[in-house]
Amino acid sequence: MFSYCADPSTLEGLTWLSCYLTTGKHMGFYMSFGTVLLLLAITAPTALAFGFVGATAARSRIWPINWIGKGYVAIVRGVPDIAFFLFFVIALDQMFEWMRHKVKCPDWDLPIRQGNDFVVCQAAKLPLGDSPQWVHEVYGFSLAILTFAIVFGAFAANVLFGAMRAVPRGQLETAEAYGMSRKQTFWRILVPQMWVFALPGLGNLWMVLIKATPLLFLLGVEDIVYWARELGGTANPRFTEYPHGDWRIWYFSALLVFYLGFTKVSEFFLEKLMIKLTKGQATTGGETQRKAEA
């Protein structure tokens, strides 16, 4: 980064530290914080969409749809997160490759399952072997996002399903008495009203999602935990030309500050959102605001 960093052996003190903290590997460490934030920015709305579809299916009167919705919630919530993450990414990858294999290599006459190996033709590989490194990284990150969304979507579906049931039945009956169809009642009455009941559960789920981001490390994505472990350990030439002892405590302390600060900011915005949603609502929070303004 700096011109005086050309020869690490001549450096000491703050000069050494400034060069050490601006190496290419440390830039990867700093960028990995953006990776975590990007994961949260994409996964949260995607998981919420999965959850909304799952909750809507679970309350459907059509029994196959109802069965699928409740089955999705029950199965995903009942499997340990780590086991699901480690299994599902592999399963998704193989499913995509199997589908491409059937389309691109219809004349393939060898079994795809060969012992413990999953073998498809080269044209069906995802990504292709000659693809740039960034394609491999984007593909792995996309699989991670999809897995996170499916897992946390099941928990969101359970929260939203309970929130839908918490909306007073009298409001729905009033809408029906005014001639609204079932669809109109759902979108104009039930969905707007349910968020105030869902937000506490969704807020807790958001906190759990933040804490679950280190699972990216298990999925092969170079996240902040990966870099903290590698850079903080007794350094080797592959990561830096600036040798040091075991500094993992300092790197993981930085992660501690990051996660605590991020959750604190999240709590502040969730509280503001709750105040906005409960204003004028027939809930304890809404009644408290009404009395305070009186």
C-alpha positions as CSV (number, residue, x, y, z in Angstrom):
1,M,0.0,0.0,0.0
2,F,2.7,2.5,1.0
3,S,6.1,2.9,-0.7
4,Y,8.0,2.3,2.5
5,C,6.5,-1.2,2.8
6,A,8.7,-2.7,0.1
7,D,11.1,-4.3,2.7
8,P,9.2,-5.6,5.8
9,S,12.5,-6.5,7.5
10,T,13.4,-2.8,7.9
11,L,10.1,-1.8,9.5
12,E,9.2,-1.6,13.2
13,G,6.6,0.0,15.4
14,L,3.7,1.8,13.9
15,T,5.3,1.8,10.5
16,W,5.3,-2.0,10.6
17,L,1.7,-2.1,11.8
18,S,0.5,0.3,9.1
19,C,2.1,-1.9,6.4
20,Y,0.8,-5.0,8.0
21,L,-2.8,-3.8,8.1
22,T,-2.8,-2.7,4.5
23,T,-1.6,-5.9,2.8
24,G,-3.7,-7.5,0.1
25,K,-4.9,-10.2,2.5
26,H,-6.1,-7.6,4.9
27,M,-8.0,-5.9,2.2
28,G,-9.8,-9.2,1.6
29,F,-10.5,-9.2,5.4
30,Y,-12.0,-5.8,5.2
31,M,-14.1,-6.6,2.1
32,S,-15.4,-9.7,3.9
33,F,-17.4,-7.4,6.2
34,G,-19.2,-6.2,3.0
35,T,-19.8,-9.9,2.1
36,V,-21.6,-10.4,5.4
37,L,-23.7,-7.2,4.9
38,L,-24.5,-8.2,1.4
39,L,-25.6,-11.6,2.5
40,L,-28.0,-10.0,5.1
41,A,-29.3,-7.5,2.6
42,I,-30.2,-10.2,0.1
43,T,-31.2,-13.0,2.5
44,A,-33.5,-11.0,4.7
45,P,-36.1,-10.0,2.1
46,T,-35.7,-13.4,0.3
47,A,-36.3,-15.3,3.5
48,L,-39.3,-13.1,4.2
49,A,-40.7,-13.9,0.8
50,F,-40.2,-17.6,1.4
51,G,-41.9,-17.2,4.8
52,F,-44.9,-15.3,3.4
53,V,-45.5,-17.9,0.8
54,G,-45.0,-20.7,3.4
55,A,-47.4,-19.1,5.8
56,T,-50.0,-18.4,3.1
57,A,-49.8,-22.0,2.0
58,A,-50.1,-23.3,5.6
59,R,-53.4,-21.5,6.0
60,S,-54.8,-22.5,2.6
61,R,-58.0,-24.5,2.5
62,I,-56.7,-26.6,-0.4
63,W,-55.2,-29.6,1.5
64,P,-52.2,-30.3,-0.8
65,I,-51.0,-26.7,-0.6
66,N,-51.7,-26.7,3.1
67,W,-49.7,-29.9,3.6
68,I,-46.8,-28.5,1.6
69,G,-46.7,-25.3,3.6
70,K,-46.9,-27.0,7.0
71,G,-44.5,-29.7,5.9
72,Y,-41.9,-27.1,4.8
73,V,-42.1,-25.3,8.1
74,A,-42.0,-28.5,10.2
75,I,-39.1,-30.2,8.3
76,V,-36.8,-27.3,8.0
77,R,-37.4,-26.1,11.6
78,G,-36.8,-29.7,12.9
79,V,-33.4,-30.2,11.3
80,P,-30.3,-28.7,13.1
81,D,-29.1,-25.7,11.2
82,I,-25.5,-26.9,10.8
83,A,-26.6,-30.3,9.4
84,F,-29.0,-28.6,7.0
85,F,-26.4,-26.1,5.8
86,L,-23.7,-28.8,5.3
87,F,-26.1,-31.1,3.5
88,F,-28.3,-28.7,1.6
89,V,-25.6,-26.9,-0.3
90,I,-24.2,-30.1,-1.6
91,A,-27.8,-31.3,-2.5
92,L,-28.6,-28.1,-4.3
93,D,-25.3,-28.2,-6.3
94,Q,-25.9,-31.8,-7.3
95,M,-29.5,-31.1,-8.3
96,F,-28.6,-28.2,-10.5
97,E,-25.8,-30.2,-12.2
98,W,-28.1,-33.3,-12.6
99,M,-30.7,-31.1,-14.4
100,R,-28.1,-29.6,-16.7
101,H,-26.7,-33.1,-17.3
102,K,-30.0,-34.4,-18.5
103,V,-30.4,-31.5,-20.9
104,K,-26.9,-31.1,-22.2
105,C,-25.7,-34.7,-22.3
106,P,-28.7,-36.9,-23.2
107,D,-26.4,-39.6,-24.7
108,W,-24.4,-40.2,-21.5
109,D,-24.5,-43.9,-20.8
110,L,-22.5,-44.0,-17.5
111,P,-24.1,-43.9,-14.1
112,I,-24.1,-40.5,-12.4
113,R,-23.6,-42.1,-9.0
114,Q,-20.3,-44.0,-9.0
115,G,-19.8,-45.1,-5.4
116,N,-19.3,-42.0,-3.4
117,D,-18.7,-39.9,-6.5
118,F,-21.2,-37.7,-8.3
119,V,-20.1,-37.7,-11.9
120,V,-21.7,-35.6,-14.7
121,C,-20.4,-34.5,-18.1
122,Q,-18.1,-31.5,-18.2
123,A,-20.8,-29.3,-20.0
124,A,-23.1,-29.8,-17.0
125,K,-20.6,-28.7,-14.3
126,L,-21.5,-25.7,-12.3
127,P,-19.6,-23.6,-12.7
128,L,-17.6,-24.7,-15.7
129,G,-14.0,-25.8,-15.0
130,D,-12.6,-23.0,-17.2
131,S,-14.7,-20.3,-15.6
132,P,-13.0,-17.3,-14.0
133,Q,-12.5,-17.4,-10.2
134,W,-15.1,-14.8,-9.6
135,V,-17.7,-17.0,-11.2
136,H,-16.9,-19.8,-8.8
137,E,-17.1,-17.3,-5.9
138,V,-20.4,-15.8,-7.0
139,Y,-21.9,-19.3,-7.6
140,G,-20.9,-20.5,-4.1
141,F,-22.2,-17.3,-2.5
142,S,-25.5,-17.6,-4.4
143,L,-25.9,-21.2,-3.1
144,A,-25.3,-19.9,0.4
145,I,-27.9,-17.2,0.0
146,L,-30.5,-19.7,-1.3
147,T,-29.7,-22.0,1.6
148,F,-30.0,-19.2,4.2
149,A,-33.3,-18.0,2.7
150,I,-34.8,-21.5,2.7
151,V,-33.8,-22.2,6.3
152,F,-34.8,-18.8,7.8
153,G,-37.8,-18.6,5.5
154,A,-39.3,-21.6,7.4
155,F,-38.9,-19.8,10.7
156,A,-40.3,-16.6,9.2
157,A,-43.3,-18.7,7.9
158,N,-44.0,-19.9,11.4
159,V,-43.9,-16.3,12.7
160,L,-46.1,-15.0,10.0
161,F,-48.6,-17.9,10.3
162,G,-49.0,-17.1,14.0
163,A,-49.3,-13.3,13.2
164,M,-52.1,-14.0,10.7
165,R,-54.0,-16.0,13.3
166,A,-53.5,-13.2,15.9
167,V,-55.4,-10.7,13.8
168,P,-58.8,-10.3,15.5
169,R,-61.4,-12.4,13.7
170,G,-63.9,-9.6,14.1
171,Q,-62.0,-7.4,11.7
172,L,-62.1,-10.1,9.0
173,E,-65.8,-10.7,9.6
174,T,-66.5,-7.0,9.3
175,A,-64.7,-6.9,5.9
176,E,-66.7,-9.8,4.7
177,A,-69.9,-8.1,5.9
178,Y,-69.0,-5.1,3.8
179,G,-68.9,-7.4,0.8
180,M,-65.2,-7.9,0.4
181,S,-64.1,-11.1,-1.2
182,R,-61.7,-13.5,0.5
183,K,-58.9,-12.2,-1.6
184,Q,-59.7,-8.6,-0.8
185,T,-59.9,-9.4,2.9
186,F,-56.6,-11.1,2.9
187,W,-54.7,-8.3,1.1
188,R,-56.5,-5.2,2.5
189,I,-57.2,-6.3,6.1
190,L,-55.2,-9.4,7.2
191,V,-51.8,-8.6,5.6
192,P,-51.6,-5.0,6.8
193,Q,-52.7,-5.9,10.3
194,M,-50.5,-8.9,10.8
195,W,-47.1,-7.0,10.7
196,V,-47.6,-5.5,14.2
197,F,-48.0,-9.0,15.6
198,A,-45.2,-10.5,13.5
199,L,-42.5,-7.8,14.1
200,P,-41.3,-9.1,17.5
201,G,-40.7,-12.6,16.1
202,L,-39.2,-11.3,12.9
203,G,-36.9,-9.0,14.9
204,N,-35.7,-12.0,16.9
205,L,-35.2,-13.9,13.7
206,W,-33.2,-11.0,12.2
207,M,-30.9,-11.2,15.3
208,V,-30.5,-15.0,14.8
209,L,-29.7,-14.4,11.1
210,I,-27.0,-12.0,12.0
211,K,-25.5,-14.5,14.4
212,A,-25.7,-17.2,11.8
213,T,-23.6,-15.4,9.2
214,P,-20.4,-17.2,10.4
215,L,-21.9,-20.3,8.9
216,L,-20.6,-18.9,5.6
217,F,-17.3,-20.2,6.7
218,L,-18.7,-23.8,6.7
219,L,-20.0,-23.3,3.2
220,G,-16.6,-22.4,1.8
221,V,-17.2,-18.7,1.5
222,E,-14.2,-16.5,2.7
223,D,-16.1,-14.6,5.3
224,I,-14.9,-12.6,8.3
225,V,-14.5,-15.7,10.4
226,Y,-12.2,-17.3,7.8
227,W,-10.0,-14.3,7.5
228,A,-9.9,-13.7,11.3
229,R,-8.7,-17.3,11.8
230,E,-6.1,-17.3,9.1
231,L,-4.7,-13.8,9.7
232,G,-4.8,-14.0,13.4
233,G,-3.0,-17.4,13.6
234,T,0.7,-17.7,13.5
235,A,1.2,-16.2,10.1
236,N,2.7,-18.1,7.2
237,P,4.0,-16.6,3.9
238,R,0.8,-17.5,2.1
239,F,-1.1,-14.8,4.0
240,T,1.5,-12.2,4.9
241,E,5.2,-11.4,4.8
242,Y,4.9,-9.9,8.3
243,P,5.3,-12.7,10.8
244,H,3.7,-12.5,14.3
245,G,2.5,-14.7,17.1
246,D,-1.1,-15.9,17.7
247,W,-3.2,-12.8,17.4
248,R,-6.5,-14.5,16.9
249,I,-7.8,-12.9,20.2
250,W,-7.5,-9.5,18.6
251,Y,-9.1,-10.4,15.3
252,F,-12.0,-12.2,17.0
253,S,-12.4,-9.3,19.4
254,A,-12.9,-7.1,16.4
255,L,-15.6,-9.4,15.2
256,L,-17.2,-9.2,18.7
257,V,-17.3,-5.4,18.5
258,F,-18.7,-5.6,14.9
259,Y,-21.5,-8.0,15.8
260,L,-22.4,-6.3,19.1
261,G,-22.5,-2.9,17.4
262,F,-24.6,-4.2,14.5
263,T,-27.1,-5.9,16.7
264,K,-27.4,-2.7,18.8
265,V,-28.1,-0.6,15.7
266,S,-30.7,-3.3,14.6
267,E,-32.4,-3.0,18.0
268,F,-32.7,0.8,17.6
269,F,-34.3,0.6,14.2
270,L,-36.6,-2.3,15.1
271,E,-37.9,-0.3,18.1
272,K,-38.6,2.7,15.9
273,L,-40.4,0.4,13.4
274,M,-42.5,-1.1,16.1
275,I,-43.5,2.3,17.4
276,K,-44.6,3.3,13.8
277,L,-46.5,0.1,13.2
278,T,-48.4,0.1,16.6
279,K,-49.5,3.7,16.2
280,G,-53.3,3.7,16.1
281,Q,-53.5,-0.1,16.4
282,A,-55.8,-1.9,18.8
283,T,-52.8,-3.4,20.7
284,T,-51.1,-2.8,24.0
285,G,-48.4,-0.7,22.3
286,G,-51.0,1.3,20.4
287,E,-53.1,1.9,23.4
288,T,-50.0,3.1,25.4
289,Q,-49.2,5.6,22.6
290,R,-52.8,6.9,22.5
291,K,-52.8,7.5,26.3
292,A,-49.4,9.3,26.1
293,E,-50.7,11.6,23.4
294,A,-54.0,12.3,25.2
